[in-house]
Amino acid sequence: MAIIVTLNPELEALLRSKAAQQGQDVNLVASELLASVLELEAQETQETIQGIQQGLDNFEAGRFRSFDEFALEQRRKYNLPADS
């Protein structure tokens, strides 16, 4: 299936330059870049879901701290002033 994507001139120039540097067809480079971005996005989504699930599991198991404890730790870690 062919999909036609319209690029702005600057992005097209970058893509053509990358293809030329690699000595590859511009369509192949575009396809590989798109596949790479989609794979990275899927991986990041999965990692986010796993992180949220870990947080929920920790909460259900009683492994959590109050916001005040968290805020105090962050103030100490980043040398922030205490709340007035």
N, C-alpha and C positions, 0 to 999 in steps of 0.2 A: 504494500500500500504506500503510495506516495503522499507525503504531506509537504505542502509548500509553506515556508516561513519567510516573512518579509523582515529583513534586518535593516536597522538604520545604517547609514553609510560608514560610520565609525566602527561599528561592530562588524560589519561585513569586511572592512579593511583588516581588522585584527584577525578575523577568521582566515581570510585569504593569506595573510602574512604567516600565520601559524602553519597553515597547510604547506605553503611554499618552503618554510624552514624545515619541515619534516619530509618534504618531497612526496607528499601524499595528496590525493584528490580532496578538494575542499568538502565534498559531500561526506566522505569517509571521516574526515576530521570532525565535522559538525556532528555526525552520528555518534562517534566515540565520546565526544565531549558531553553530549546530551545524555548518553547512557551512563557516563561517570557521575554526572550531577544527580540523575535520578536514583542511582544506586546509593550515593552518599546520603541523599535525602531520606531514603527508606531506612538506611542504617541509623541515622540520627533519630528518626521517628521511633524505631524499635528501642534504641537506648533510652529515649525519653520515657517511653511506656514502662520499660524495666525499672527506671529510677523512681517513677511514680509508684509502681507496685511495691518496690522495696520500702518506700516511705510509708505506704499503707500497712505493709506487713510489720514494720517496726512499730508503728503506732498501735496496732492491734496487740502486739506483744508487750506493750508498755515501755518500749524504748523510745522515749521522746523527752523533751525538756520544754520548759515554759518559754514564752516569747521573751520575758524579762531576762532569763538566763542567756538566751541567744543574743539579745541586744547587748547585754553586758560583755559577752565574749567578743562581739564585733567591735564594740567601742575600745576594748583593750587591744584587740588585734590590729586595728587601724588607727589607734591613738586618737580617737574621737572624743570630744568633750561629753561629759555626763549630761543627761537631761536636767533642766532646771526645775 
